[in-house]
Amino acid sequence: MLRRLFRWTALLLIGLVLLSILWVAAYRMVPVGWTLLMPIRALEGAAPMRKEWVPLDRISPNLVHAVIGAEDSRFCQHAGIDWDAVRAAWAENQEGGRMRGGSTISMQTAKNAFLWPSRTWLRKGLEAWFTIWVELLWPKARVMEVYLNIVEWGDGIYGAEAAARSHFGKAAADLTRREAAALAAVLPSPLKWSASKPGPYVRNRTGILERRAAIVRREGLAGCVLPKT
């Protein structure tokens, strides 16, 4: 009896592993139509969803530069996981502190595309698992494309195209450097902050991110996404 239970449990785990890998492989080519966050927000009473998938070449390079400068300046250098941040988070948790941030763009993409929002170790462990396969199966440009198309940018607003049209009345391809920096500035808390109606903190952060984006542009830190910039 125990042997049979063990066998079925092992088969179930193998099946889940294979399914997760196939899921990641499918999203290399197929647009991510929805995320688990979207129905959660809907149940919380969010505004009607605004979302439109656009390819990376229809998103302004200014937004790529600003997001890399804001979220993950080593995006083109790392393999998806910042192991120094992981070790620091583990040490702090062992000491009774709260879970640290420090997720890379690849990790945020994996979380948004495949998982639910929470700060548990189970979620973080699954995030690491999906991040590894995202990095193995997707080129960096695809990671950025998916991230920019599914990330939350306001109440009911998902992705760069919806964000650009909602906040600035234009397509994502036409975002200026200032507008791109403003969108990147609100990413940590898009339901609290507004790119189009910024308070003092967001205005100050936007200026900082404009300067960081200029560094990303000048030093070629987005070369894995925009090789000609």
LOBA-134163 format. One record per residue (C-alpha): chain; x, y, z; residue number from 0. Coordinates in steps of 0.25 Angstrom, whole numbers. Example, Ala and Ser with C-alpha at 12.3 -4.5 7.8 and 13.67 -1.06 7.14 Angstrom:
BEGIN
+-------+-------+-------+-------+------+
| chain |    c1 |    c2 |    c3 | resi |
+-------+-------+-------+-------+------+
|     A |    49 |   -18 |    31 |    0 |
|     A |    55 |    -4 |    29 |    1 |
+-------+-------+-------+-------+------+
***
This chain:
BEGIN
+-------+-------+-------+-------+------+
| chain |    c1 |    c2 |    c3 | resi |
+-------+-------+-------+-------+------+
|     A |     0 |     0 |     0 |    0 |
|     A |    11 |    10 |     4 |    1 |
|     A |    19 |     6 |    -8 |    2 |
|     A |     7 |     9 |   -17 |    3 |
|     A |     4 |    22 |   -11 |    4 |
|     A |    19 |    26 |   -12 |    5 |
|     A |    19 |    22 |   -27 |    6 |
|     A |     6 |    30 |   -30 |    7 |
|     A |    12 |    42 |   -22 |    8 |
|     A |    25 |    41 |   -30 |    9 |
|     A |    17 |    41 |   -43 |   10 |
|     A |     9 |    53 |   -39 |   11 |
|     A |    21 |    61 |   -36 |   12 |
|     A |    28 |    57 |   -49 |   13 |
|     A |    15 |    61 |   -56 |   14 |
|     A |    14 |    74 |   -49 |   15 |
|     A |    29 |    77 |   -52 |   16 |
|     A |    27 |    74 |   -67 |   17 |
|     A |    14 |    82 |   -68 |   18 |
|     A |    21 |    94 |   -62 |   19 |
|     A |    33 |    93 |   -72 |   20 |
|     A |    23 |    92 |   -84 |   21 |
|     A |    15 |   104 |   -78 |   22 |
|     A |    28 |   112 |   -79 |   23 |
|     A |    32 |   107 |   -92 |   24 |
|     A |    18 |   110 |   -98 |   25 |
|     A |    19 |   125 |   -93 |   26 |
|     A |    32 |   127 |  -101 |   27 |
|     A |    23 |   128 |  -113 |   28 |
|     A |     9 |   130 |  -108 |   29 |
|     A |     5 |   143 |  -102 |   30 |
|     A |     1 |   143 |   -87 |   31 |
|     A |   -14 |   146 |   -88 |   32 |
|     A |   -16 |   146 |   -73 |   33 |
|     A |    -9 |   145 |   -59 |   34 |
|     A |   -14 |   140 |   -46 |   35 |
|     A |   -13 |   154 |   -41 |   36 |
|     A |   -24 |   159 |   -50 |   37 |
|     A |   -36 |   151 |   -45 |   38 |
|     A |   -31 |   154 |   -31 |   39 |
|     A |   -32 |   169 |   -33 |   40 |
|     A |   -45 |   167 |   -40 |   41 |
|     A |   -51 |   160 |   -27 |   42 |
|     A |   -45 |   172 |   -19 |   43 |
|     A |   -54 |   181 |   -28 |   44 |
|     A |   -43 |   187 |   -37 |   45 |
|     A |   -47 |   195 |   -49 |   46 |
|     A |   -50 |   188 |   -62 |   47 |
|     A |   -38 |   182 |   -68 |   48 |
|     A |   -30 |   190 |   -79 |   49 |
|     A |   -19 |   181 |   -85 |   50 |
|     A |   -14 |   180 |  -100 |   51 |
|     A |    -2 |   171 |  -103 |   52 |
|     A |     8 |   178 |  -112 |   53 |
|     A |    21 |   172 |  -118 |   54 |
|     A |    34 |   178 |  -112 |   55 |
|     A |    37 |   186 |  -125 |   56 |
|     A |    24 |   194 |  -122 |   57 |
|     A |    29 |   198 |  -108 |   58 |
|     A |    38 |   210 |  -107 |   59 |
|     A |    53 |   207 |  -104 |   60 |
|     A |    51 |   218 |   -94 |   61 |
|     A |    42 |   209 |   -85 |   62 |
|     A |    52 |   198 |   -86 |   63 |
|     A |    64 |   207 |   -82 |   64 |
|     A |    55 |   213 |   -70 |   65 |
|     A |    51 |   199 |   -65 |   66 |
|     A |    64 |   193 |   -65 |   67 |
|     A |    70 |   205 |   -58 |   68 |
|     A |    59 |   205 |   -48 |   69 |
|     A |    57 |   190 |   -45 |   70 |
|     A |    69 |   182 |   -50 |   71 |
|     A |    82 |   189 |   -55 |   72 |
|     A |    89 |   175 |   -57 |   73 |
|     A |    77 |   169 |   -65 |   74 |
|     A |    86 |   166 |   -76 |   75 |
|     A |    98 |   160 |   -68 |   76 |
|     A |    91 |   151 |   -58 |   77 |
|     A |    84 |   137 |   -60 |   78 |
|     A |    71 |   141 |   -54 |   79 |
|     A |    73 |   140 |   -39 |   80 |
|     A |    81 |   150 |   -30 |   81 |
|     A |    87 |   139 |   -21 |   82 |
|     A |    93 |   150 |   -12 |   83 |
|     A |    79 |   155 |   -10 |   84 |
|     A |    74 |   141 |    -7 |   85 |
|     A |    85 |   139 |     3 |   86 |
|     A |    82 |   152 |    10 |   87 |
|     A |    67 |   149 |    10 |   88 |
|     A |    69 |   136 |    17 |   89 |
|     A |    79 |   141 |    27 |   90 |
|     A |    69 |   152 |    31 |   91 |
|     A |    57 |   142 |    32 |   92 |
|     A |    66 |   133 |    41 |   93 |
|     A |    67 |   145 |    50 |   94 |
|     A |    52 |   148 |    50 |   95 |
|     A |    52 |   159 |    40 |   96 |
|     A |    42 |   161 |    29 |   97 |
|     A |    44 |   155 |    15 |   98 |
|     A |    53 |   164 |     7 |   99 |
|     A |    51 |   169 |    -7 |  100 |
|     A |    62 |   169 |   -18 |  101 |
|     A |    55 |   161 |   -29 |  102 |
|     A |    61 |   162 |   -43 |  103 |
|     A |    52 |   165 |   -55 |  104 |
|     A |    53 |   151 |   -58 |  105 |
|     A |    47 |   147 |   -45 |  106 |
|     A |    36 |   157 |   -45 |  107 |
|     A |    33 |   152 |   -59 |  108 |
|     A |    32 |   138 |   -54 |  109 |
|     A |    24 |   142 |   -42 |  110 |
|     A |    14 |   150 |   -50 |  111 |
|     A |    12 |   140 |   -62 |  112 |
|     A |    11 |   127 |   -54 |  113 |
|     A |     8 |   130 |   -39 |  114 |
|     A |     0 |   137 |   -29 |  115 |
|     A |     4 |   150 |   -21 |  116 |
|     A |     9 |   147 |    -7 |  117 |
|     A |    21 |   147 |     1 |  118 |
|     A |    22 |   133 |     6 |  119 |
|     A |    34 |   124 |     4 |  120 |
|     A |    26 |   114 |    -4 |  121 |
|     A |    23 |   125 |   -14 |  122 |
|     A |    37 |   129 |   -14 |  123 |
|     A |    42 |   115 |   -16 |  124 |
|     A |    33 |   113 |   -28 |  125 |
|     A |    37 |   127 |   -33 |  126 |
|     A |    51 |   122 |   -33 |  127 |
|     A |    47 |   109 |   -40 |  128 |
|     A |    40 |   116 |   -51 |  129 |
|     A |    51 |   127 |   -53 |  130 |
|     A |    61 |   116 |   -55 |  131 |
|     A |    53 |   111 |   -67 |  132 |
|     A |    49 |   124 |   -72 |  133 |
|     A |    64 |   128 |   -73 |  134 |
|     A |    67 |   114 |   -80 |  135 |
|     A |    56 |   114 |   -90 |  136 |
|     A |    54 |   129 |   -93 |  137 |
|     A |    63 |   139 |   -99 |  138 |
|     A |    65 |   152 |   -90 |  139 |
|     A |    57 |   160 |  -100 |  140 |
|     A |    45 |   151 |   -98 |  141 |
|     A |    46 |   152 |   -83 |  142 |
|     A |    45 |   167 |   -84 |  143 |
|     A |    34 |   166 |   -95 |  144 |
|     A |    26 |   158 |   -85 |  145 |
|     A |    29 |   166 |   -73 |  146 |
|     A |    25 |   179 |   -80 |  147 |
|     A |    12 |   173 |   -85 |  148 |
|     A |     7 |   167 |   -72 |  149 |
|     A |    12 |   176 |   -61 |  150 |
|     A |     1 |   184 |   -53 |  151 |
|     A |     2 |   199 |   -55 |  152 |
|     A |   -11 |   204 |   -48 |  153 |
|     A |   -25 |   200 |   -45 |  154 |
|     A |   -29 |   190 |   -55 |  155 |
|     A |   -17 |   194 |   -64 |  156 |
|     A |    -8 |   183 |   -69 |  157 |
|     A |     4 |   185 |   -79 |  158 |
|     A |    11 |   196 |   -85 |  159 |
|     A |     1 |   199 |   -96 |  160 |
|     A |   -11 |   200 |   -86 |  161 |
|     A |    -2 |   208 |   -77 |  162 |
|     A |     3 |   218 |   -88 |  163 |
|     A |   -11 |   220 |   -93 |  164 |
|     A |   -18 |   221 |   -79 |  165 |
|     A |    -7 |   231 |   -73 |  166 |
|     A |    -2 |   239 |   -85 |  167 |
|     A |   -12 |   237 |   -96 |  168 |
|     A |    -2 |   230 |  -106 |  169 |
|     A |     3 |   217 |  -111 |  170 |
|     A |    15 |   210 |  -103 |  171 |
|     A |    23 |   212 |  -115 |  172 |
|     A |    22 |   228 |  -114 |  173 |
|     A |    26 |   229 |   -99 |  174 |
|     A |    36 |   240 |   -96 |  175 |
|     A |    48 |   238 |   -87 |  176 |
|     A |    41 |   246 |   -76 |  177 |
|     A |    28 |   238 |   -78 |  178 |
|     A |    35 |   225 |   -78 |  179 |
|     A |    43 |   228 |   -65 |  180 |
|     A |    29 |   232 |   -58 |  181 |
|     A |    24 |   219 |   -62 |  182 |
|     A |    36 |   212 |   -56 |  183 |
|     A |    35 |   220 |   -44 |  184 |
|     A |    22 |   215 |   -40 |  185 |
|     A |    24 |   200 |   -42 |  186 |
|     A |    27 |   197 |   -27 |  187 |
|     A |    13 |   202 |   -23 |  188 |
|     A |     4 |   204 |   -36 |  189 |
|     A |    -9 |   205 |   -28 |  190 |
|     A |    -3 |   215 |   -18 |  191 |
|     A |     5 |   224 |   -28 |  192 |
|     A |     1 |   230 |   -41 |  193 |
|     A |    10 |   233 |   -53 |  194 |
|     A |     1 |   243 |   -59 |  195 |
|     A |    -3 |   250 |   -46 |  196 |
|     A |    10 |   249 |   -38 |  197 |
|     A |    12 |   254 |   -24 |  198 |
|     A |    25 |   259 |   -19 |  199 |
|     A |    31 |   246 |   -17 |  200 |
|     A |    28 |   240 |   -30 |  201 |
|     A |    33 |   253 |   -37 |  202 |
|     A |    46 |   252 |   -30 |  203 |
|     A |    47 |   237 |   -33 |  204 |
|     A |    44 |   240 |   -48 |  205 |
|     A |    56 |   250 |   -49 |  206 |
|     A |    65 |   239 |   -42 |  207 |
|     A |    61 |   229 |   -52 |  208 |
|     A |    63 |   238 |   -64 |  209 |
|     A |    77 |   239 |   -60 |  210 |
|     A |    78 |   224 |   -58 |  211 |
|     A |    72 |   221 |   -71 |  212 |
|     A |    82 |   230 |   -78 |  213 |
|     A |    93 |   222 |   -71 |  214 |
|     A |    86 |   209 |   -76 |  215 |
|     A |    86 |   215 |   -90 |  216 |
|     A |   100 |   220 |   -90 |  217 |
|     A |   107 |   208 |   -84 |  218 |
|     A |    99 |   198 |   -93 |  219 |
|     A |    92 |   191 |   -81 |  220 |
|     A |    80 |   188 |   -89 |  221 |
|     A |    88 |   181 |  -100 |  222 |
|     A |    82 |   168 |   -98 |  223 |
|     A |    68 |   174 |  -101 |  224 |
|     A |    72 |   185 |  -110 |  225 |
|     A |    85 |   181 |  -117 |  226 |
|     A |    85 |   194 |  -126 |  227 |
|     A |    84 |   204 |  -115 |  228 |
+-------+-------+-------+-------+------+
***
